[in-house]
Amino acid sequence: MKPAANGLEGRVALVTGGNRGIGAAIALALAADGADVAVNYRRDEDSAHATAKAIEALGRRVELYQASVDDLEADGRMVEAIVGDFGGIDILVHSAGIASRGQSVVDTDPEEIERVWRVHALAAFALSKLIVPGMRTRPRGDIVYISSAATVMWGPNSVPYNMAKAALEALAHTLAKEEREHGIHVNVVAPGLVDTEMGRRLARAAMGADDIHELDPNAPFEHVCSPEEVADVVRFVVSDAARYVTDQKIVVDGGTF
């Protein structure tokens, strides 16, 4: 990845779910633009170390933090450790997420509603609550929540995911209005289908594509969205080029919906 002149030098970013997929692409993009990066992961330590190695190759500092973001006590320990290691957090990107099981409202277990909501929405709330007080003292703060084009199309058989992402976006719009006076920007980036492990599972289950790139000919711009294309939007909204941008939702789906 080629460095871009987006001026993130001296800033510290926490990326949840930063070990693979969209999160890893975001972590690498922010590092390429000059940020030091705290990479959160829940499992798959090998991919976390691979992401860290790639960030180090860009000449940036990186530390790994294993925590399940739906565990509020673990969130507190993680944020305390990051602040101790780096001195503060300037950028929070909440990218960690899980899919729902593809059942109708009638067939959905209420426990699944809570499980998916905790990872997407409650974790975002808890991390923001922990990080914002310190972020207010930084020259600029940025919070980016990774949502989904699901909140544009509201597809069937995905109510836990739809509800969780809707709650996440409600948090974003509320927090943006509360923290603007403190110099904190809060924005939502909402991808459609992306070439990630989750996206490939969706492509197989819902579209019958054993290889997600079978969908390329009929996709916008003749390719399924890549993690890097999502990361490029994140790197924009946290950059000086977006210094007057907050409380926005940017959908990255090639104009599908």
C-alpha positions as CSV (number, residue, x, y, z in Angstrom):
1,M,0.0,0.0,0.0
2,K,1.4,3.4,-1.0
3,P,1.5,6.1,1.7
4,A,-0.9,9.0,1.1
5,A,-0.4,12.6,2.3
6,N,-3.4,12.6,4.7
7,G,-1.4,13.8,7.6
8,L,-2.1,11.3,10.4
9,E,1.4,11.5,11.8
10,G,1.4,11.7,15.6
11,R,-2.1,10.3,15.8
12,V,-3.1,7.0,17.5
13,A,-5.9,4.8,16.0
14,L,-7.7,1.9,17.7
15,V,-9.3,-0.4,15.1
16,T,-11.5,-3.1,16.5
17,G,-11.6,-6.3,14.5
18,G,-8.4,-5.0,12.9
19,N,-6.7,-8.3,12.3
20,R,-8.5,-9.3,9.1
21,G,-11.0,-8.2,6.4
22,I,-12.2,-4.7,6.4
23,G,-10.6,-4.0,9.8
24,A,-7.2,-5.1,8.7
25,A,-7.4,-3.0,5.5
26,I,-8.4,0.1,7.6
27,A,-5.5,-0.5,10.1
28,L,-3.1,-0.7,7.2
29,A,-4.5,2.4,5.5
30,L,-4.3,4.5,8.6
31,A,-0.7,3.4,9.1
32,A,0.1,4.2,5.5
33,D,-1.2,7.7,6.3
34,G,1.1,8.1,9.3
35,A,-0.9,6.9,12.3
36,D,0.3,4.5,14.9
37,V,-2.2,1.7,15.4
38,A,-3.7,-0.4,18.2
39,V,-5.2,-3.5,16.6
40,N,-7.9,-5.3,18.5
41,Y,-8.8,-8.9,17.7
42,R,-10.9,-11.5,19.4
43,R,-9.3,-14.7,17.9
44,D,-7.1,-15.8,15.0
45,E,-3.9,-14.5,16.6
46,D,-1.9,-15.5,13.4
47,S,-3.8,-13.0,11.3
48,A,-3.3,-10.3,14.0
49,H,0.4,-10.8,13.9
50,A,0.4,-10.8,10.1
51,T,-1.4,-7.4,10.1
52,A,1.0,-6.1,12.7
53,K,4.0,-7.1,10.6
54,A,2.5,-5.3,7.6
55,I,2.0,-2.2,9.7
56,E,5.6,-2.3,11.0
57,A,6.8,-2.6,7.4
58,L,5.2,0.8,6.8
59,G,7.4,2.2,9.6
60,R,4.6,2.7,12.1
61,R,4.2,1.5,15.6
62,V,1.6,-1.2,16.2
63,E,0.5,-3.1,19.3
64,L,-2.0,-6.0,19.5
65,Y,-4.8,-6.2,22.0
66,Q,-6.9,-9.4,22.4
67,A,-10.4,-8.7,23.7
68,S,-13.9,-9.6,22.9
69,V,-15.5,-6.2,22.4
70,D,-18.9,-7.3,23.7
71,D,-17.2,-7.9,27.1
72,L,-17.4,-4.5,28.8
73,E,-14.8,-5.3,31.4
74,A,-12.4,-6.4,28.7
75,D,-13.0,-3.2,26.8
76,G,-12.0,-1.2,29.9
77,R,-8.8,-3.2,30.4
78,M,-8.0,-2.8,26.7
79,V,-8.5,1.0,26.6
80,E,-6.5,1.4,29.7
81,A,-3.7,-0.6,28.2
82,I,-3.7,1.3,25.0
83,V,-3.6,4.7,26.7
84,G,-0.8,3.4,28.9
85,D,1.2,2.2,25.8
86,F,0.5,5.1,23.4
87,G,-0.5,8.0,25.7
88,G,-4.0,8.5,24.2
89,I,-6.4,7.6,21.4
90,D,-7.2,10.0,18.6
91,I,-9.1,7.7,16.3
92,L,-11.6,5.0,17.0
93,V,-12.8,2.7,14.2
94,H,-15.3,0.1,15.4
95,S,-15.1,-2.5,12.6
96,A,-15.6,-5.7,14.7
97,G,-18.8,-7.4,13.7
98,I,-20.6,-10.7,13.3
99,A,-23.3,-11.9,11.0
100,S,-26.8,-13.2,11.9
101,R,-28.1,-16.6,11.0
102,G,-30.5,-15.7,8.2
103,Q,-33.8,-16.6,9.9
104,S,-37.1,-14.9,9.8
105,V,-38.3,-12.7,12.7
106,V,-40.6,-15.5,13.8
107,D,-37.8,-18.1,13.9
108,T,-35.1,-15.8,15.4
109,D,-34.0,-16.7,18.9
110,P,-34.1,-13.5,21.2
111,E,-30.6,-14.5,22.4
112,E,-29.3,-14.0,18.9
113,I,-30.7,-10.4,18.9
114,E,-28.7,-9.7,22.1
115,R,-25.5,-11.4,20.9
116,V,-25.4,-9.5,17.6
117,W,-26.5,-6.2,19.2
118,R,-23.8,-6.5,21.9
119,V,-20.9,-6.8,19.3
120,H,-22.1,-4.1,17.0
121,A,-23.9,-1.5,19.1
122,L,-23.2,-2.1,22.8
123,A,-19.5,-2.4,22.2
124,A,-19.4,0.8,20.2
125,F,-21.2,2.6,23.0
126,A,-18.9,1.2,25.7
127,L,-15.7,2.0,23.7
128,S,-16.9,5.5,22.9
129,K,-17.8,6.1,26.6
130,L,-14.3,5.0,27.6
131,I,-12.4,6.8,24.9
132,V,-14.3,10.1,24.4
133,P,-13.2,11.9,27.7
134,G,-9.5,11.5,26.7
135,M,-10.2,12.2,23.1
136,R,-11.7,15.6,24.1
137,T,-8.2,16.7,25.2
138,R,-6.6,15.8,21.9
139,P,-6.2,18.3,19.0
140,R,-8.8,16.4,17.0
141,G,-10.8,13.2,17.6
142,D,-12.4,10.9,15.1
143,I,-14.9,8.1,15.6
144,V,-15.9,5.9,12.6
145,Y,-18.5,3.2,13.0
146,I,-18.5,0.5,10.3
147,S,-22.2,-0.1,9.6
148,S,-23.7,-1.7,6.5
149,A,-25.8,-1.1,3.4
150,A,-28.3,-3.4,5.2
151,T,-29.7,-0.3,6.8
152,V,-30.5,1.0,3.4
153,M,-32.1,-2.1,1.9
154,W,-33.6,-3.7,5.2
155,G,-33.5,-7.2,3.7
156,P,-35.5,-10.0,5.1
157,N,-34.2,-12.9,7.3
158,S,-31.6,-10.6,9.0
159,V,-33.4,-8.9,11.8
160,P,-30.6,-9.3,14.4
161,Y,-28.0,-7.7,12.1
162,N,-30.4,-5.0,10.8
163,M,-31.4,-4.0,14.4
164,A,-27.8,-4.0,15.6
165,K,-26.6,-1.8,12.8
166,A,-29.6,0.6,13.2
167,A,-28.7,1.0,16.8
168,L,-25.1,1.6,15.9
169,E,-26.1,4.4,13.5
170,A,-28.4,6.0,16.1
171,L,-25.4,6.1,18.5
172,A,-23.3,7.8,15.8
173,H,-25.8,10.5,15.0
174,T,-26.3,11.2,18.7
175,L,-22.7,11.3,19.6
176,A,-21.8,13.5,16.6
177,K,-24.1,16.2,17.9
178,E,-22.8,15.9,21.5
179,E,-19.1,15.9,20.8
180,R,-18.8,18.4,17.9
181,E,-18.0,21.2,20.4
182,H,-15.1,19.1,21.6
183,G,-13.6,18.8,18.2
184,I,-14.6,15.2,17.7
185,H,-15.9,14.0,14.3
186,V,-18.3,11.0,14.3
187,N,-19.2,9.4,11.0
188,V,-20.6,6.1,9.7
189,V,-19.2,4.1,6.8
190,A,-21.6,1.5,5.4
191,P,-20.3,-1.0,2.9
192,G,-22.4,-3.3,0.8
193,L,-21.1,-6.8,-0.2
194,V,-17.3,-6.9,0.4
195,D,-14.8,-9.5,-0.5
196,T,-14.1,-10.7,3.1
197,E,-14.7,-14.0,4.8
198,M,-18.2,-12.8,5.9
199,G,-18.9,-11.6,2.4
200,R,-17.8,-14.8,0.8
201,R,-20.1,-16.8,3.2
202,L,-23.0,-14.5,2.2
203,A,-22.2,-14.9,-1.5
204,R,-22.3,-18.7,-1.1
205,A,-25.5,-18.9,1.1
206,A,-27.6,-16.2,-0.6
207,M,-26.3,-16.0,-4.1
208,G,-25.0,-19.5,-4.8
209,A,-21.5,-18.3,-5.7
210,D,-18.8,-20.6,-4.6
211,D,-16.3,-17.9,-5.6
212,I,-17.4,-14.4,-4.8
213,H,-15.7,-13.1,-7.9
214,E,-18.3,-15.0,-10.0
215,L,-20.4,-12.0,-9.1
216,D,-17.9,-9.5,-10.6
217,P,-19.5,-9.2,-14.1
218,N,-22.8,-8.0,-12.7
219,A,-21.4,-5.9,-9.8
220,P,-21.0,-2.1,-9.9
221,F,-17.9,-1.2,-11.8
222,E,-17.5,-4.9,-12.7
223,H,-16.1,-6.0,-9.4
224,V,-17.2,-6.8,-5.9
225,C,-16.1,-4.2,-3.4
226,S,-12.7,-4.8,-1.8
227,P,-11.8,-4.1,1.8
228,E,-9.3,-1.5,0.6
229,E,-12.1,0.5,-1.1
230,V,-13.9,0.7,2.2
231,A,-10.6,1.6,4.0
232,D,-10.1,4.5,1.5
233,V,-13.3,6.1,2.7
234,V,-12.3,5.7,6.3
235,R,-8.9,7.3,5.7
236,F,-10.7,10.2,4.0
237,V,-13.1,10.9,6.9
238,V,-10.4,11.0,9.5
239,S,-8.1,13.2,7.4
240,D,-7.7,16.9,7.3
241,A,-9.5,16.9,3.9
242,A,-12.7,16.0,6.0
243,R,-12.1,18.6,8.7
244,Y,-15.6,19.9,8.1
245,V,-17.3,16.5,7.9
246,T,-19.2,15.0,10.8
247,D,-22.5,13.2,11.5
248,Q,-22.5,11.7,8.0
249,K,-23.3,8.2,6.7
250,I,-21.3,7.2,3.6
251,V,-22.6,4.1,1.8
252,V,-19.9,2.2,-0.1
253,D,-21.9,-0.1,-2.3
254,G,-21.2,1.2,-5.8
255,G,-24.7,2.8,-6.0
256,T,-26.5,-0.6,-5.6
257,F,-29.2,0.7,-3.3
